[in-house]
Amino acid sequence: MSVITISRGSFSGGKMLAECLAAQLGFRCVDRDTIVERAAASGVSQEELMDALLKPPSILDRFSHKKYIYLTLIQAALAEEVRTGKAVYHGNAGHLLLKGGPHVLRVRIIAPLEFRIRMAQERLKMDRSQTLAYIQKVDQERRKWAHYLYGVDWGDPSLYDIVLNLEHVSIQDACEVVSTMARQSKCFEFTPECQALMDDFVLASTVKAKLALNRPTSDLEVEVKAERGVVSILGQLAAPEQLKEVRYVASSVPGVTDLNLDGLGSKVHV
């Protein structure tokens, strides 16, 4: 019942690998558009959510709270989508968005530049120089995005369980390698313990999203953890009266059995 995330540069074969794995393992193939559509059900436009996933923050964005809200909604949507396992997600930083839940099989796929240019030209119908510029731009934006939000180098191999280079390996061969890992390694099975961890992660992500959508608490940036229904919230309140609202919103989420708000401080001392 593994969850597999695939990280890749643009036009590096990630979608083809995901589709192959889904077919071989009987998993669902989940893409970025599916998650954005699910997150948009909360009332935020799909265009704004997609921008949060694709565009690195500008200087002005660094002082904006919107990206926190959008990514909180996307994380909650992805967590709920893969909650029961048997899913392959190919999209931006799935392994980072799911960090904090049970261990997922984190795959990184890289491909020679000529392979990527050929695939991009077939789809985008641009000349070689335009295609190369496009690939370089997208790679740079994804690298900036990961570094700004998570403080990591997007290409760091230590972030992944396996890195596959398509220079001398076909998509089919790569698919065989990953599917074998998913089938045989107990590290990636959804045991009852792993399912409990995933349920906790989904609950914490849902509470965080509800706080982000609730007007009186939407200006907060908090860390939320859950363990067997007990939810802990850490962060700084903008005003002491927000504590009551946080308690109300969090306790109304199905599955929350108790709250620990000791980690919530206030910037305003009264």
C-alpha positions in Angstrom: 0.0 0.0 0.0 2.9 2.3 -0.7 2.7 6.0 -1.6 5.3 6.9 -4.2 6.3 10.4 -5.0 8.2 11.3 -8.2 10.4 14.4 -8.4 11.7 15.4 -11.7 12.8 18.3 -13.9 10.4 19.4 -16.6 10.2 16.9 -19.5 12.3 14.3 -17.7 9.9 11.4 -18.0 8.3 11.7 -14.6 4.7 11.4 -15.9 5.6 8.3 -18.0 7.2 6.7 -15.1 4.3 7.4 -12.8 1.8 6.0 -15.4 4.0 2.9 -15.8 4.2 2.3 -12.0 0.4 2.8 -11.6 -0.3 0.2 -14.2 2.2 -2.3 -12.8 1.3 -1.9 -9.2 -2.4 -1.3 -9.6 -2.0 2.2 -7.9 -3.8 5.4 -8.7 -1.8 8.0 -10.7 -2.2 11.4 -9.1 -0.9 14.6 -10.7 -0.6 18.2 -9.7 -3.9 19.2 -11.4 -5.8 16.7 -9.4 -4.5 18.1 -6.1 -5.0 21.7 -7.2 -8.6 21.0 -8.1 -9.2 19.3 -4.8 -7.7 22.2 -2.9 -9.7 24.7 -4.9 -12.9 23.2 -3.5 -12.2 25.3 -0.4 -13.0 28.4 -2.4 -9.5 29.5 -3.6 -9.0 29.9 -7.3 -7.1 27.1 -9.1 -4.9 29.8 -10.8 -3.7 31.2 -7.5 -3.0 27.7 -6.1 -1.1 26.7 -9.3 1.0 29.9 -9.0 1.9 28.9 -5.4 3.1 25.6 -6.6 5.0 26.7 -9.7 6.3 30.2 -9.1 9.1 31.0 -6.6 8.4 33.9 -4.3 9.4 37.4 -5.4 10.8 39.9 -3.0 7.3 41.2 -2.3 6.0 37.7 -1.8 8.4 37.2 1.1 6.3 39.6 3.0 3.1 38.0 1.9 1.0 35.5 3.8 -0.9 34.1 0.8 1.6 31.5 -0.2 1.5 30.0 3.3 -2.3 29.7 3.0 -2.2 28.2 -0.5 0.5 25.6 0.3 -1.4 24.7 3.5 -4.4 23.9 1.4 -2.4 22.0 -1.2 -0.7 19.9 1.5 -4.0 19.0 3.1 -5.5 18.1 -0.3 -2.5 15.9 -1.2 -2.5 14.2 2.2 -6.2 13.4 1.9 -5.8 12.1 -1.7 -3.1 9.6 -0.8 -4.4 8.7 2.7 -5.2 5.1 2.0 -2.0 4.4 0.0 -1.7 2.8 -3.4 -0.9 6.1 -5.1 1.8 7.5 -7.3 2.1 11.3 -7.1 4.1 13.1 -9.8 4.1 16.8 -9.1 6.0 19.5 -7.4 7.8 18.5 -4.2 5.4 15.7 -3.2 8.0 14.3 -0.9 8.4 17.7 0.9 4.6 18.3 1.1 4.2 14.9 2.8 7.1 15.3 5.1 6.0 14.6 8.7 3.7 11.7 7.7 4.7 8.0 7.3 7.7 7.4 5.1 6.8 7.4 1.4 9.0 6.0 -1.4 10.7 9.1 -2.7 11.9 8.8 -6.3 14.0 11.3 -8.2 14.3 10.9 -11.9 16.8 12.8 -14.1 17.4 12.7 -17.8 20.0 14.0 -20.3 19.3 17.4 -21.6 18.9 16.2 -25.2 16.1 13.8 -24.0 14.4 16.7 -22.2 14.7 19.1 -25.2 13.3 16.5 -27.6 10.3 15.8 -25.3 9.7 19.5 -24.7 9.9 20.3 -28.4 7.3 17.6 -29.3 4.9 19.1 -26.8 5.5 22.8 -26.8 6.3 23.1 -30.6 9.1 25.6 -29.9 12.5 25.9 -31.5 15.6 24.5 -29.8 16.8 27.8 -28.2 13.3 28.6 -26.9 12.9 25.1 -25.5 16.3 25.2 -23.8 15.5 28.6 -22.2 12.2 27.3 -21.0 13.7 24.2 -19.4 16.4 26.2 -17.6 13.8 28.7 -16.4 11.5 26.1 -14.9 14.4 24.2 -13.2 15.6 27.5 -11.7 12.2 28.3 -10.4 11.7 24.9 -8.8 15.1 25.1 -7.2 14.3 28.6 -5.7 10.8 27.4 -4.6 12.2 24.4 -2.7 15.0 26.4 -1.1 12.7 29.3 0.0 10.0 27.1 1.5 11.9 24.2 2.8 15.5 25.4 3.0 16.7 22.4 0.8 18.5 22.0 -2.5 15.8 20.5 -4.8 18.5 18.2 -6.4 20.1 16.9 -3.2 20.1 13.1 -3.6 19.8 12.7 0.2 16.2 13.8 -0.1 15.3 10.7 -2.0 15.3 7.0 -1.6 16.4 6.3 -5.1 17.7 8.5 -8.0 17.3 7.1 -11.5 19.3 8.5 -14.5 17.6 7.8 -17.8 20.8 8.3 -19.8 21.2 4.5 -20.2 18.0 3.3 -18.5 14.6 3.1 -20.2 11.4 4.2 -18.6 10.4 0.5 -18.5 13.5 -0.5 -16.7 13.2 2.4 -14.2 9.6 1.3 -13.6 10.7 -2.3 -12.9 13.3 -1.1 -10.3 10.9 1.2 -8.5 8.0 -1.3 -8.5 10.3 -4.0 -7.1 11.3 -1.7 -4.3 7.6 -0.9 -3.6 6.7 -4.6 -3.5 9.6 -6.0 -1.6 10.8 -3.4 0.9 8.9 -3.4 4.2 10.0 0.2 4.8 7.3 1.3 2.3 4.4 -0.9 3.4 1.3 0.7 4.9 1.3 -1.3 8.1 -1.3 -0.4 10.7 1.3 1.8 12.4 2.0 3.5 9.1 -1.7 4.0 8.5 -2.1 5.6 11.9 0.8 8.0 11.1 -0.9 8.9 7.9 -4.2 9.5 9.6 -2.4 11.7 12.1 -0.8 13.6 9.3 -4.1 14.1 7.5 -5.7 15.3 10.7 -3.0 17.8 11.4 -3.0 19.1 7.8 -6.8 19.4 7.9 -6.7 21.4 11.1 -4.0 23.7 9.7 -6.0 24.3 6.5 -9.2 25.1 8.6 -7.3 27.7 10.6 -5.9 29.2 7.4 -9.4 29.5 5.9 -11.1 30.8 9.0 -11.1 34.6 8.8 -10.2 35.4 12.5 -7.3 32.9 12.4 -6.2 33.3 8.7 -3.3 35.6 9.6 -1.6 32.9 11.7 1.3 30.7 10.6 1.3 27.7 12.9 2.8 24.2 13.1 0.2 21.5 13.8 0.9 18.0 14.9 -1.5 15.1 15.7 -1.1 11.9 17.6 -4.1 9.5 17.9 -6.5 12.4 17.8 -4.6 14.7 20.2 -3.7 17.8 18.2 -0.9 20.2 19.3 -0.6 23.7 17.8 2.5 25.8 18.0 3.0 29.3 16.9 2.4 33.0 17.7 -1.0 34.5 18.1 -1.5 38.0 16.7 -3.8 38.8 19.6 -4.7 36.9 22.8 -8.4 36.6 21.8 -7.4 34.4 18.9 -6.8 31.5 21.4 -10.5 31.0 21.8 -11.0 31.0 18.0 -8.2 28.5 17.5 -9.7 26.2 20.0 -13.1 26.4 18.4 -11.9 25.8 14.9 -9.6 23.0 15.7 -12.0 21.2 18.0 -14.7 21.2 15.3 -12.5 19.1 12.9 -13.8 15.5 12.9 -11.2 13.2 14.5 -9.9 15.7 17.0 -10.3 14.2 20.5 -8.2 16.7 22.5 -6.1 19.9 22.0 -2.8 21.0 23.3 -2.4 24.7 22.9 0.5 25.3 25.3 2.7 26.0 22.3 0.7 29.0 21.3 2.2 32.3 22.4 1.0 35.8 21.9 2.9 38.7 20.4 0.7 41.1 22.4 1.2 40.9 26.2 -1.7 41.9 28.3 
